């Protein structure tokens, strides 16, 4: 649902008429497939990875800010 | 510093669903797509300093992911693609607008496109990039991107015998296309 709006927003860009617009069969089928993957959400392992990277970075930033800037 | 990192993370997070969908379309497999996104996230994180906040992080991440995909393909000696479509069989499509049968056929047709045409039409038609952005992601000229998209579109139309405009309802289309029995 929220991803539907995401897809919608992304496709609100001005594009020349390339036959992939909202009324085209191919365009809407493409977006249906793509949207179905988007709606699955992001796997936990990926979110965990980002968290780890972020906290490592912040710990590192703290360290280096103590030793100078 | 900490806040900058956090907003980088936040921007990355908001792009992940779309990035992952693109990865699925490239690899044709969910598990490989997740590995690819994971590699991309790590690469992007390491290259963080080369990214300017406020510029297009989505295009930047897509570029990294695509480069990573093709460099892995080269290293592995181009593994045989053992899928029958660009999006995996595991993909459950909610049959809102089209019957699932119809989308299965579309998926197959998409899988038969040459790689460069498939990624072009997905970036433009589904990821929501402009031709300029997509050309940058694929490291080609804008004109090349346009012609790839247009060739992809004609081939899909030909394969599916559908018109670019919705002259026929989904029923008419699937009636034409449905020749085999897919289990879903």
gemmi code that builds the backbone of each chain (N, CA, C; Angstrom):
import gemmi

chains = {
    "A": [
        ("UNK", (0.826, -1.207, 0.000), (0.000, 0.000, 0.000), (0.854, 1.248, 0.000)),
        ("UNK", (1.732, 1.321, 1.033), (2.598, 2.488, 1.057), (3.558, 2.456, -0.140)),
        ("UNK", (3.853, 1.222, -0.553), (4.758, 1.106, -1.685), (4.084, 1.446, -3.008)),
        ("UNK", (2.770, 1.287, -3.023), (2.054, 1.697, -4.222), (2.248, 3.177, -4.455)),
        ("UNK", (2.158, 3.929, -3.360), (2.328, 5.364, -3.520), (3.766, 5.685, -3.886)),
        ("UNK", (4.663, 4.862, -3.374), (6.067, 5.066, -3.712), (6.269, 4.896, -5.219)),
        ("UNK", (5.720, 3.814, -5.736), (5.840, 3.569, -7.170), (5.178, 4.705, -7.939)),
        ("UNK", (4.025, 5.106, -7.438), (3.300, 6.173, -8.113), (4.114, 7.446, -8.170)),
        ("UNK", (4.714, 7.776, -7.051), (5.495, 9.007, -7.005), (6.679, 8.954, -7.949)),
        ("UNK", (7.307, 7.797, -7.954), (8.490, 7.690, -8.790), (8.145, 7.854, -10.253)),
        ("UNK", (6.933, 7.472, -10.575), (6.599, 7.507, -11.980), (5.862, 8.772, -12.374)),
        ("UNK", (5.868, 9.723, -11.466), (5.234, 10.974, -11.806), (6.180, 11.903, -12.557)),
        ("UNK", (7.407, 11.443, -12.692), (8.355, 12.236, -13.461), (7.820, 12.504, -14.850)),
        ("UNK", (8.243, 13.620, -15.368), (7.883, 13.928, -16.744), (8.700, 13.070, -17.680)),
        ("UNK", (8.030, 12.285, -18.450), (8.728, 11.483, -19.439), (8.097, 11.780, -20.788)),
        ("UNK", (8.899, 11.720, -21.820), (8.292, 11.809, -23.142), (7.373, 10.610, -23.339)),
        ("UNK", (6.503, 10.690, -24.273), (5.587, 9.585, -24.487), (6.347, 8.395, -25.044)),
        ("UNK", (6.662, 7.461, -24.171), (7.469, 6.334, -24.592), (6.665, 5.041, -24.551)),
        ("UNK", (5.364, 5.186, -24.439), (4.538, 3.987, -24.430), (4.618, 3.210, -23.133)),
        ("UNK", (5.186, 3.823, -22.107), (5.284, 3.127, -20.822), (4.482, 3.841, -19.749)),
        ("UNK", (3.665, 4.763, -20.174), (2.914, 5.579, -19.227), (1.817, 4.808, -18.526)),
        ("UNK", (1.053, 5.519, -17.718), (0.036, 4.903, -16.880), (-1.001, 4.081, -17.659)),
        ("UNK", (-1.237, 4.451, -18.903), (-2.272, 3.731, -19.644), (-1.719, 2.590, -20.488)),
        ("UNK", (-0.417, 2.420, -20.471), (0.124, 1.382, -21.349), (0.101, 0.015, -20.672)),
        ("UNK", (-0.157, -1.004, -21.462), (-0.183, -2.364, -20.928), (1.175, -2.783, -20.405)),
        ("UNK", (2.206, -2.492, -21.190), (3.543, -2.928, -20.802), (4.005, -2.206, -19.546)),
        ("UNK", (3.778, -0.907, -19.509), (4.151, -0.134, -18.331), (3.485, -0.637, -17.069)),
        ("UNK", (2.202, -0.892, -17.150), (1.543, -1.299, -15.907), (1.906, -2.719, -15.507)),
        ("UNK", (2.190, -3.556, -16.488), (2.641, -4.914, -16.122), (4.036, -4.869, -15.485)),
        ("UNK", (4.905, -4.048, -16.052), (6.235, -3.893, -15.464), (6.134, -3.448, -14.017)),
        ("UNK", (5.290, -2.453, -13.806), (5.173, -1.905, -12.453), (4.497, -2.882, -11.498)),
        ("UNK", (3.622, -3.738, -12.041), (2.980, -4.743, -11.185), (4.028, -5.735, -10.671)),
        ("UNK", (4.921, -6.185, -11.547), (5.961, -7.125, -11.137), (6.938, -6.473, -10.164)),
        ("UNK", (7.370, -5.302, -10.551), (8.341, -4.571, -9.741), (7.755, -4.237, -8.368)),
        ("UNK", (6.517, -3.769, -8.411), (5.847, -3.386, -7.169), (5.656, -4.564, -6.231)),
        ("UNK", (5.427, -5.747, -6.804), (5.238, -6.920, -5.964), (6.501, -7.221, -5.161)),
        ("UNK", (7.667, -7.034, -5.764), (8.918, -7.253, -5.022), (9.095, -6.162, -3.964)),
        ("UNK", (8.798, -4.952, -4.358), (8.952, -3.844, -3.395), (8.091, -4.060, -2.158)),
        ("UNK", (6.926, -4.600, -2.391), (5.997, -4.783, -1.271), (6.428, -5.882, -0.317)),
        ("UNK", (7.359, -6.722, -0.742), (7.827, -7.767, 0.164), (8.590, -7.176, 1.345)),
        ("UNK", (9.024, -5.946, 1.188), (9.776, -5.320, 2.263), (11.239, -5.737, 2.219)),
        ("UNK", (12.002, -5.210, 3.136), (13.440, -5.466, 3.160), (13.736, -6.563, 4.180)),
        ("UNK", (14.473, -7.593, 3.764), (14.798, -8.693, 4.691), (15.556, -8.200, 5.932)),
        ("UNK", (15.302, -8.859, 7.046), (15.919, -8.457, 8.311), (17.440, -8.425, 8.245)),
        ("UNK", (18.008, -9.395, 7.557), (19.476, -9.469, 7.534), (20.090, -8.206, 6.937)),
        ("UNK", (19.356, -7.639, 5.983), (19.839, -6.407, 5.371), (19.737, -5.229, 6.330)),
        ("UNK", (18.619, -5.192, 7.034), (18.446, -4.124, 8.019), (19.497, -4.237, 9.114)),
        ("UNK", (19.760, -5.478, 9.531), (20.780, -5.703, 10.558), (22.141, -5.209, 10.078)),
        ("UNK", (22.430, -5.524, 8.825), (23.713, -5.110, 8.255), (23.872, -3.595, 8.306)),
        ("UNK", (22.833, -2.905, 7.909), (22.883, -1.433, 7.930), (23.084, -0.901, 9.339)),
        ("UNK", (22.387, -1.520, 10.282), (22.545, -1.110, 11.681), (23.985, -1.279, 12.138)),
        ("UNK", (24.546, -2.437, 11.789), (25.922, -2.724, 12.201), (26.897, -1.727, 11.594)),
        ("UNK", (26.725, -1.474, 10.305), (27.609, -0.521, 9.634), (27.502, 0.848, 10.287)),
        ("UNK", (26.282, 1.215, 10.585), (26.044, 2.535, 11.159), (26.654, 2.666, 12.542)),
        ("UNK", (26.465, 1.645, 13.380), (26.989, 1.787, 14.738), (28.512, 1.693, 14.749)),
        ("UNK", (29.071, 0.888, 13.852), (30.533, 0.833, 13.751), (31.077, 2.202, 13.353)),
        ("UNK", (30.402, 2.823, 12.410), (30.817, 4.129, 11.919), (30.763, 5.185, 13.034)),
        ("UNK", (29.692, 5.117, 13.795), (29.534, 6.115, 14.848), (30.556, 5.937, 15.958)),
        ("UNK", (30.845, 4.677, 16.250), (31.869, 4.401, 17.258), (33.221, 4.933, 16.778)),
        ("UNK", (33.464, 4.707, 15.506), (34.720, 5.159, 14.911), (34.808, 6.687, 14.909)),
        ("UNK", (33.693, 7.320, 14.572), (33.655, 8.786, 14.536), (33.928, 9.368, 15.913)),
        ("UNK", (33.387, 8.716, 16.907), (33.589, 9.165, 18.281), (35.069, 9.106, 18.637)),
        ("UNK", (35.660, 7.959, 18.285), (37.074, 7.753, 18.575), (37.941, 8.825, 17.930)),
        ("UNK", (37.685, 9.056, 16.641), (38.566, 9.984, 15.940), (38.296, 11.424, 16.354)),
        ("UNK", (37.088, 11.697, 16.808), (36.826, 13.072, 17.235), (37.496, 13.350, 18.572)),
        ("UNK", (37.772, 12.266, 19.325), (38.493, 12.456, 20.579), (39.951, 12.768, 20.324)),
        ("UNK", (40.475, 12.152, 19.257), (41.889, 12.311, 18.975), (42.183, 13.492, 18.077)),
        ("UNK", (41.362, 14.457, 18.007), (41.669, 15.596, 17.154), (40.382, 16.327, 16.800)),
        ("UNK", (40.000, 16.213, 15.543), (38.796, 16.946, 15.165), (37.547, 16.147, 15.397)),
    ],
    "B": [
        ("UNK", (29.097, 14.602, 12.590), (29.477, 13.417, 11.824), (28.440, 12.318, 11.965)),
        ("UNK", (28.068, 12.078, 13.206), (27.131, 10.989, 13.470), (25.812, 11.227, 12.753)),
        ("UNK", (25.377, 12.460, 12.734), (24.089, 12.737, 12.095), (24.169, 12.545, 10.589)),
        ("UNK", (25.321, 12.864, 10.030), (25.462, 12.679, 8.584), (25.390, 11.199, 8.220)),
        ("UNK", (26.056, 10.393, 9.028), (26.002, 8.958, 8.790), (24.580, 8.464, 8.875)),
        ("UNK", (23.864, 8.936, 9.880), (22.518, 8.463, 10.097), (21.596, 8.847, 8.948)),
        ("UNK", (21.767, 10.028, 8.412), (20.896, 10.388, 7.307), (21.289, 9.643, 6.030)),
        ("UNK", (22.561, 9.305, 5.918), (22.983, 8.450, 4.808), (22.291, 7.098, 4.913)),
        ("UNK", (22.274, 6.597, 6.125), (21.609, 5.318, 6.359), (20.119, 5.423, 6.045)),
        ("UNK", (19.525, 6.517, 6.462), (18.096, 6.683, 6.248), (17.770, 6.757, 4.754)),
        ("UNK", (18.587, 7.488, 4.042), (18.347, 7.592, 2.590), (18.525, 6.247, 1.910)),
        ("UNK", (19.497, 5.518, 2.400), (19.750, 4.203, 1.844), (18.556, 3.287, 2.112)),
        ("UNK", (18.069, 3.331, 3.317), (16.923, 2.509, 3.705), (15.723, 2.745, 2.800)),
        ("UNK", (15.484, 4.002, 2.481), (14.296, 4.319, 1.706), (14.426, 3.841, 0.261)),
        ("UNK", (15.650, 3.616, -0.166), (15.872, 3.158, -1.535), (15.884, 1.642, -1.648)),
        ("UNK", (16.090, 0.963, -0.511), (16.294, -0.481, -0.566), (15.182, -1.295, -1.243)),
        ("UNK", (13.897, -1.002, -0.992), (12.874, -1.818, -1.662), (12.975, -1.768, -3.183)),
        ("UNK", (13.210, -0.583, -3.711), (13.319, -0.451, -5.158), (14.617, -1.076, -5.672)),
        ("UNK", (15.682, -0.868, -4.925), (16.979, -1.439, -5.290), (16.888, -2.964, -5.337)),
        ("UNK", (16.180, -3.505, -4.383), (16.023, -4.948, -4.300), (15.169, -5.480, -5.460)),
        ("UNK", (14.152, -4.729, -5.822), (13.328, -5.138, -6.957), (14.156, -5.158, -8.233)),
        ("UNK", (15.024, -4.173, -8.379), (15.906, -4.140, -9.541), (16.864, -5.339, -9.512)),
        ("UNK", (17.366, -5.641, -8.319), (18.272, -6.786, -8.173), (17.571, -8.094, -8.553)),
        ("UNK", (16.323, -8.230, -8.159), (15.571, -9.430, -8.521), (15.413, -9.522, -10.035)),
        ("UNK", (15.183, -8.384, -10.654), (15.012, -8.394, -12.105), (16.311, -8.736, -12.827)),
        ("UNK", (17.440, -8.406, -12.228), (18.730, -8.734, -12.840), (19.104, -10.191, -12.639)),
        ("UNK", (18.954, -10.665, -11.420), (19.430, -12.006, -11.095), (18.387, -13.075, -11.396)),
        ("UNK", (17.130, -12.688, -11.349), (16.070, -13.668, -11.555), (15.851, -14.574, -10.357)),
        ("UNK", (16.570, -14.295, -9.275), (16.420, -15.136, -8.086), (16.438, -14.292, -6.832)),
        ("UNK", (15.535, -14.614, -5.932), (15.449, -13.810, -4.721), (16.689, -13.914, -3.842)),
        ("UNK", (17.197, -15.141, -3.663), (18.328, -15.281, -2.742), (19.569, -14.586, -3.306)),
        ("UNK", (19.771, -14.729, -4.617), (20.907, -14.045, -5.228), (20.735, -12.539, -5.202)),
        ("UNK", (19.511, -12.116, -5.364), (19.231, -10.682, -5.328), (19.564, -10.124, -3.952)),
        ("UNK", (19.204, -10.857, -2.917), (19.494, -10.376, -1.562), (20.998, -10.322, -1.303)),
        ("UNK", (21.712, -11.326, -1.795), (23.177, -11.283, -1.660), (23.747, -10.068, -2.383)),
        ("UNK", (23.204, -9.827, -3.569), (23.699, -8.715, -4.376), (23.422, -7.367, -3.693)),
        ("UNK", (22.238, -7.238, -3.126), (21.918, -5.992, -2.427), (22.835, -5.822, -1.224)),
        ("UNK", (23.088, -6.931, -0.548), (23.970, -6.873, 0.614), (25.385, -6.419, 0.209)),
        ("UNK", (25.903, -6.994, -0.857), (27.218, -6.573, -1.344), (27.206, -5.093, -1.723)),
        ("UNK", (26.095, -4.693, -2.323), (25.970, -3.299, -2.746), (25.964, -2.346, -1.554)),
        ("UNK", (25.233, -2.738, -0.531), (25.179, -1.902, 0.665), (26.570, -1.742, 1.265)),
        ("UNK", (27.316, -2.822, 1.301), (28.664, -2.732, 1.876), (29.596, -1.880, 1.012)),
        ("UNK", (29.504, -2.095, -0.283), (30.297, -1.270, -1.207), (29.951, 0.210, -1.043)),
        ("UNK", (28.663, 0.482, -1.029), (28.197, 1.868, -0.943), (28.654, 2.502, 0.362)),
        ("UNK", (28.598, 1.701, 1.407), (29.003, 2.236, 2.699), (30.481, 2.623, 2.686)),
        ("UNK", (31.270, 1.759, 2.081), (32.706, 2.023, 2.000), (33.009, 3.244, 1.141)),
        ("UNK", (32.146, 3.478, 0.154), (32.366, 4.602, -0.755), (31.603, 5.844, -0.331)),
        ("UNK", (31.075, 5.796, 0.831), (30.205, 6.852, 1.331), (30.747, 8.260, 1.113)),
        ("UNK", (32.068, 8.378, 1.298), (32.657, 9.716, 1.210), (32.582, 10.270, -0.210)),
        ("UNK", (32.470, 9.380, -1.194), (32.393, 9.855, -2.572), (30.974, 10.253, -2.963)),
        ("UNK", (30.043, 10.058, -2.046), (28.672, 10.463, -2.347), (28.372, 11.816, -1.726)),
        ("UNK", (27.813, 12.691, -2.512), (27.441, 14.005, -2.001), (26.005, 13.996, -1.532)),
        ("UNK", (25.815, 14.281, -0.256), (24.448, 14.327, 0.265), (23.630, 15.318, -0.547)),
        ("UNK", (22.389, 14.955, -0.773), (21.529, 15.865, -1.505), (21.487, 15.555, -2.996)),
        ("UNK", (22.479, 14.793, -3.475), (22.397, 14.367, -4.861), (21.615, 13.053, -4.925)),
        ("UNK", (21.468, 12.533, -6.093), (20.576, 11.402, -6.305), (21.145, 10.076, -5.785)),
        ("UNK", (20.774, 9.756, -4.552), (21.342, 8.547, -3.945), (20.804, 7.295, -4.621)),
        ("UNK", (19.581, 7.389, -5.110), (18.975, 6.226, -5.739), (19.764, 5.816, -6.993)),
        ("UNK", (20.035, 6.792, -7.841), (20.795, 6.493, -9.058), (22.195, 5.996, -8.707)),
        ("UNK", (22.767, 6.582, -7.678), (24.106, 6.188, -7.230), (24.118, 4.721, -6.786)),
        ("UNK", (23.132, 4.353, -5.985), (23.061, 2.967, -5.501), (22.773, 1.973, -6.633)),
        ("UNK", (21.910, 2.363, -7.538), (21.605, 1.490, -8.674), (22.860, 1.255, -9.523)),
        ("UNK", (23.651, 2.313, -9.663), (24.881, 2.186, -10.440), (25.837, 1.195, -9.781)),
        ("UNK", (25.982, 1.322, -8.473), (26.865, 0.408, -7.745), (26.371, -1.025, -7.865)),
        ("UNK", (25.073, -1.198, -7.695), (24.505, -2.546, -7.751), (24.701, -3.174, -9.128)),
        ("UNK", (24.449, -2.392, -10.141), (24.571, -2.907, -11.507), (26.026, -3.274, -11.814)),
        ("UNK", (26.958, -2.407, -11.444), (28.371, -2.711, -11.662), (28.784, -3.974, -10.924)),
        ("UNK", (28.308, -4.079, -9.705), (28.626, -5.240, -8.881), (28.075, -6.515, -9.541)),
        ("UNK", (26.864, -6.430, -10.037), (26.246, -7.588, -10.683), (27.068, -8.058, -11.877)),
        ("UNK", (27.412, -7.132, -12.762), (28.135, -7.547, -13.958), (29.565, -7.980, -13.657)),
        ("UNK", (30.177, -7.392, -12.640), (31.535, -7.826, -12.329), (31.510, -9.216, -11.685)),
        ("UNK", (30.486, -9.511, -10.922), (30.349, -10.871, -10.364), (30.064, -11.884, -11.468)),
        ("UNK", (29.247, -11.472, -12.416), (28.939, -12.358, -13.550), (30.205, -12.708, -14.319)),
        ("UNK", (31.043, -11.694, -14.515), (32.275, -11.926, -15.258), (33.194, -12.873, -14.495)),
        ("UNK", (33.287, -12.627, -13.191), (34.157, -13.460, -12.368), (33.710, -14.911, -12.375)),
        ("UNK", (32.437, -15.100, -12.348), (31.932, -16.465, -12.269), (31.805, -17.120, -13.627)),
        ("UNK", (32.297, -16.435, -14.641), (32.220, -17.014, -15.973), (30.793, -17.164, -16.450)),
        ("UNK", (30.009, -16.168, -16.145), (28.651, -16.109, -16.631), (27.863, -17.390, -16.397)),
        ("UNK", (27.527, -17.572, -15.154), (26.678, -18.690, -14.759), (25.443, -18.791, -15.642)),
        ("UNK", (25.069, -19.981, -15.885), (23.860, -20.167, -16.687), (22.655, -19.637, -15.896)),
        ("UNK", (21.891, -18.844, -16.559), (20.685, -18.358, -15.893), (19.638, -19.453, -15.898)),
        ("UNK", (19.361, -19.943, -14.725), (18.440, -21.078, -14.658), (17.033, -20.636, -14.271)),
        ("UNK", (16.637, -19.545, -14.834), (15.298, -19.075, -14.528), (14.518, -18.945, -15.823)),
        ("UNK", (13.244, -18.862, -15.682), (12.461, -18.695, -16.899), (11.841, -17.315, -16.959)),
        ("UNK", (12.461, -16.395, -16.294), (11.923, -15.054, -16.362), (12.752, -14.093, -15.568)),
        ("UNK", (12.507, -12.835, -15.789), (13.287, -11.825, -15.119), (12.931, -11.736, -13.646)),
        ("UNK", (11.704, -11.951, -13.348), (11.301, -11.965, -11.951), (11.006, -13.408, -11.567)),
        ("UNK", (11.363, -13.767, -10.347), (11.371, -15.181, -10.000), (10.001, -15.802, -9.890)),
        ("UNK", (10.037, -17.106, -9.928), (8.799, -17.878, -9.784), (8.187, -17.666, -8.403)),
        ("UNK", (9.069, -17.321, -7.453), (8.585, -17.174, -6.081), (7.712, -15.933, -5.925)),
        ("UNK", (7.860, -15.060, -6.887), (7.167, -13.790, -6.801), (5.651, -13.990, -6.812)),
        ("UNK", (5.041, -13.588, -5.756), (3.591, -13.709, -5.727), (2.968, -12.387, -6.118)),
        ("UNK", (2.295, -12.420, -7.203), (1.692, -11.193, -7.695), (0.232, -11.165, -7.293)),
        ("UNK", (-0.139, -10.087, -6.686), (-1.547, -9.984, -6.312), (-2.363, -9.708, -7.570)),
        ("UNK", (-3.329, -10.531, -7.819), (-4.052, -10.431, -9.090), (-5.070, -9.297, -9.072)),
        ("UNK", (-4.576, -8.108, -8.891), (-5.491, -6.977, -8.808), (-6.003, -6.588, -10.181)),
        ("UNK", (-5.072, -6.129, -11.003), (-5.504, -5.592, -12.277), (-5.453, -6.646, -13.379)),
        ("UNK", (-4.512, -7.551, -13.258), (-4.357, -8.559, -14.289), (-4.464, -9.921, -13.658)),
        ("UNK", (-4.922, -10.865, -14.415), (-4.895, -12.223, -13.920), (-3.450, -12.625, -13.747)),
        ("UNK", (-3.175, -13.523, -12.809), (-1.781, -13.891, -12.560), (-1.202, -14.600, -13.784)),
        ("UNK", (-2.032, -15.305, -14.505), (-1.618, -15.977, -15.732), (-1.003, -14.995, -16.711)),
        ("UNK", (-1.694, -13.897, -16.863), (-1.258, -12.881, -17.788), (0.133, -12.360, -17.419)),
        ("UNK", (0.345, -12.141, -16.126), (1.629, -11.620, -15.683), (2.730, -12.668, -15.804)),
        ("UNK", (2.348, -13.936, -15.646), (3.342, -15.002, -15.836), (3.903, -14.954, -17.243)),
        ("UNK", (3.032, -14.780, -18.186), (3.474, -14.717, -19.576), (4.335, -13.484, -19.823)),
        ("UNK", (3.930, -12.424, -19.204), (4.702, -11.193, -19.353), (6.109, -11.373, -18.788)),
        ("UNK", (6.170, -12.031, -17.630), (7.441, -12.302, -16.976), (8.359, -13.119, -17.885)),
        ("UNK", (7.782, -14.119, -18.514), (8.554, -14.953, -19.436), (9.084, -14.138, -20.600)),
        ("UNK", (8.213, -13.322, -21.150), (8.597, -12.500, -22.295), (9.741, -11.562, -21.906)),
        ("UNK", (9.623, -11.000, -20.723), (10.648, -10.098, -20.209), (11.983, -10.838, -20.075)),
        ("UNK", (11.894, -12.078, -19.632), (13.093, -12.887, -19.458), (13.789, -13.217, -20.767)),
        ("UNK", (13.043, -13.138, -21.856), (13.630, -13.458, -23.163), (14.305, -12.270, -23.831)),
        ("UNK", (14.145, -11.118, -23.254), (14.801, -9.932, -23.825), (16.311, -10.015, -23.588)),
        ("UNK", (17.097, -9.408, -24.476), (18.529, -9.270, -24.187), (18.715, -8.467, -22.891)),
        ("UNK", (19.783, -8.773, -22.152), (19.994, -8.143, -20.848), (19.915, -6.618, -20.891)),
        ("UNK", (20.567, -6.031, -21.900), (20.618, -4.564, -21.916), (19.236, -3.951, -22.161)),
        ("UNK", (18.432, -4.625, -22.962), (17.093, -4.100, -23.208), (16.187, -4.280, -21.992)),
        ("UNK", (16.350, -5.422, -21.332), (15.515, -5.679, -20.167), (15.798, -4.661, -19.064)),
        ("UNK", (17.074, -4.470, -18.772), (17.369, -3.529, -17.688), (16.919, -2.118, -18.069)),
        ("UNK", (17.025, -1.785, -19.349), (16.614, -0.449, -19.784), (15.124, -0.230, -19.555)),
        ("UNK", (14.326, -1.168, -19.967), (12.885, -0.955, -19.853), (12.434, -1.010, -18.392)),
        ("UNK", (13.156, -1.752, -17.570), (12.806, -1.796, -16.150), (13.183, -0.483, -15.453)),
        ("UNK", (14.366, 0.015, -15.754), (14.796, 1.269, -15.125), (13.864, 2.420, -15.488)),
        ("UNK", (13.458, 2.462, -16.756), (12.590, 3.544, -17.208), (11.132, 3.294, -16.830)),
        ("UNK", (10.677, 2.083, -17.079), (9.253, 1.808, -16.918), (8.826, 1.514, -15.493)),
        ("UNK", (9.737, 0.982, -14.678), (9.326, 0.584, -13.332), (10.088, 1.296, -12.211)),
        ("UNK", (11.387, 1.475, -12.373), (12.144, 2.113, -11.291), (11.890, 3.607, -11.240)),
        ("UNK", (11.426, 4.164, -12.344), (11.066, 5.579, -12.349), (12.205, 6.533, -12.660)),
        ("UNK", (13.243, 6.030, -13.329), (14.350, 6.923, -13.686), (14.062, 7.643, -15.001)),
        ("UNK", (14.678, 8.786, -15.146), (14.637, 9.476, -16.429), (15.621, 8.791, -17.370)),
        ("UNK", (15.521, 9.094, -18.659), (16.459, 8.512, -19.618), (17.892, 8.913, -19.288)),
        ("UNK", (18.049, 10.138, -18.840), (19.389, 10.633, -18.510), (19.972, 9.838, -17.341)),
        ("UNK", (19.152, 9.654, -16.316), (19.626, 8.900, -15.152), (19.936, 7.448, -15.526)),
        ("UNK", (19.022, 6.849, -16.272), (19.206, 5.446, -16.648), (20.462, 5.275, -17.510)),
        ("UNK", (20.705, 6.250, -18.377), (21.893, 6.186, -19.226), (23.152, 6.248, -18.368)),
        ("UNK", (23.098, 7.063, -17.330), (24.247, 7.175, -16.458), (24.464, 5.882, -15.678)),
        ("UNK", (23.370, 5.313, -15.202), (23.459, 4.063, -14.453), (24.072, 2.967, -15.324)),
        ("UNK", (23.674, 2.903, -16.582), (24.147, 1.850, -17.475), (25.386, 2.263, -18.253)),
        ("UNK", (25.884, 3.432, -17.962), (27.086, 3.928, -18.608), (26.980, 3.888, -20.142)),
        ("UNK", (25.904, 4.453, -20.640), (25.740, 4.523, -22.094), (25.165, 5.890, -22.456)),
        ("UNK", (25.073, 6.167, -23.739), (24.529, 7.448, -24.179), (23.007, 7.458, -24.008)),
        ("UNK", (22.456, 8.653, -23.863), (21.017, 8.775, -23.685), (20.269, 8.194, -24.894)),
        ("UNK", (20.810, 8.456, -26.082), (20.189, 7.932, -27.289), (20.170, 6.400, -27.314)),
        ("UNK", (21.249, 5.818, -26.811), (21.328, 4.356, -26.727), (20.253, 3.826, -25.789)),
        ("UNK", (20.100, 4.516, -24.657), (19.087, 4.115, -23.690), (17.700, 4.172, -24.327)),
        ("UNK", (17.446, 5.251, -25.047), (16.132, 5.399, -25.678), (15.872, 4.280, -26.677)),
        ("UNK", (16.893, 3.950, -27.450), (16.639, 2.927, -28.461), (16.511, 1.538, -27.831)),
        ("UNK", (17.229, 1.312, -26.725), (17.052, 0.027, -26.031), (15.633, -0.124, -25.500)),
        ("UNK", (15.135, 0.962, -24.908), (13.784, 0.918, -24.355), (12.770, 0.694, -25.472)),
        ("UNK", (12.981, 1.397, -26.563), (12.009, 1.281, -27.631), (12.045, -0.105, -28.283)),
        ("UNK", (13.253, -0.664, -28.407), (13.334, -2.024, -28.949), (12.720, -3.042, -27.990)),
        ("UNK", (12.976, -2.824, -26.697), (12.403, -3.727, -25.698), (10.882, -3.696, -25.768)),
        ("UNK", (10.365, -2.485, -25.902), (8.921, -2.345, -25.924), (8.316, -3.029, -27.149)),
        ("UNK", (8.933, -2.826, -28.298), (8.378, -3.471, -29.501), (8.453, -4.987, -29.408)),
        ("UNK", (9.562, -5.463, -28.857), (9.679, -6.923, -28.745), (8.641, -7.496, -27.801)),
        ("UNK", (8.431, -6.796, -26.699), (7.428, -7.279, -25.748), (6.046, -7.264, -26.382)),
        ("UNK", (5.775, -6.194, -27.088), (4.463, -6.087, -27.735), (4.279, -7.203, -28.746)),
        ("UNK", (5.349, -7.453, -29.456), (5.290, -8.506, -30.466), (5.077, -9.862, -29.807)),
        ("UNK", (5.851, -10.107, -28.738), (5.751, -11.402, -28.068), (4.381, -11.606, -27.449)),
        ("UNK", (3.837, -10.528, -26.968), (2.573, -10.658, -26.255), (1.393, -10.266, -27.114)),
        ("UNK", (1.690, -9.761, -28.275), (0.647, -9.303, -29.179), (-0.344, -8.374, -28.488)),
        ("UNK", (0.241, -7.422, -27.797), (-0.631, -6.440, -27.168), (-0.294, -5.079, -27.736)),
        ("UNK", (-1.201, -4.209, -27.642), (-0.935, -2.865, -28.150), (-0.396, -1.995, -27.031)),
        ("UNK", (0.293, -0.950, -27.399), (0.856, -0.045, -26.411), (-0.223, 0.651, -25.597)),
        ("UNK", (-1.284, 0.956, -26.219), (-2.400, 1.581, -25.512), (-3.345, 0.474, -25.058)),
        ("UNK", (-4.122, 0.780, -24.043), (-5.017, -0.244, -23.520), (-6.300, -0.331, -24.345)),
        ("UNK", (-6.147, -0.713, -25.568), (-7.325, -0.844, -26.413), (-8.155, -2.045, -26.007)),
        ("UNK", (-7.447, -3.050, -25.552), (-8.138, -4.263, -25.156), (-7.995, -4.425, -23.660)),
        ("UNK", (-9.018, -4.913, -23.062), (-8.943, -5.139, -21.622), (-8.033, -6.304, -21.347)),
        ("UNK", (-7.678, -6.487, -20.085), (-6.826, -7.590, -19.675), (-7.374, -8.945, -20.129)),
        ("UNK", (-8.687, -9.074, -20.160), (-9.269, -10.353, -20.539), (-8.946, -10.702, -21.979)),
        ("UNK", (-9.091, -9.711, -22.833), (-8.812, -9.939, -24.240), (-7.358, -10.336, -24.420)),
        ("UNK", (-6.480, -9.692, -23.669), (-5.064, -9.981, -23.786), (-4.758, -11.390, -23.319)),
        ("UNK", (-5.257, -11.757, -22.161), (-4.887, -13.071, -21.650), (-5.532, -14.176, -22.480)),
        ("UNK", (-6.668, -13.878, -23.078), (-7.292, -14.881, -23.928), (-6.407, -15.173, -25.133)),
        ("UNK", (-5.762, -14.120, -25.632), (-4.868, -14.297, -26.772), (-3.608, -15.050, -26.382)),
        ("UNK", (-3.106, -14.701, -25.217), (-1.780, -15.152, -24.848), (-1.790, -16.544, -24.217)),
        ("UNK", (-2.878, -16.861, -23.560), (-2.925, -18.090, -22.786), (-2.947, -19.325, -23.663)),
        ("UNK", (-1.806, -19.960, -23.764), (-1.780, -21.196, -24.520), (-1.285, -22.340, -23.657)),
        ("UNK", (-0.521, -22.004, -22.645), (0.001, -23.065, -21.786), (-0.605, -22.949, -20.401)),
        ("UNK", (-0.445, -24.006, -19.654), (-0.985, -24.007, -18.306), (0.113, -23.828, -17.283)),
        ("UNK", (0.180, -22.682, -16.698), (1.147, -22.490, -15.626), (0.460, -22.799, -14.310)),
        ("UNK", (1.212, -23.395, -13.438), (0.659, -23.506, -12.090), (1.190, -22.346, -11.302)),
        ("UNK", (0.415, -21.821, -10.467), (0.859, -20.646, -9.733), (0.874, -20.918, -8.258)),
    ],
}
model = gemmi.Model(1)
for chain_id, residues in chains.items():
    chain = gemmi.Chain(chain_id)
    for i, (resn, *xyz) in enumerate(residues, 1):
        res = gemmi.Residue()
        res.name, res.seqid = resn, gemmi.SeqId(i, " ")
        for name, pos in zip(("N", "CA", "C"), xyz):
            atom = gemmi.Atom()
            atom.name, atom.element = name, gemmi.Element(name[0])
            atom.pos, atom.b_iso = gemmi.Position(*pos), 0.0
            res.add_atom(atom)
        chain.add_residue(res)
    model.add_chain(chain)
structure = gemmi.Structure()
structure.add_model(model)
structure.setup_entities()
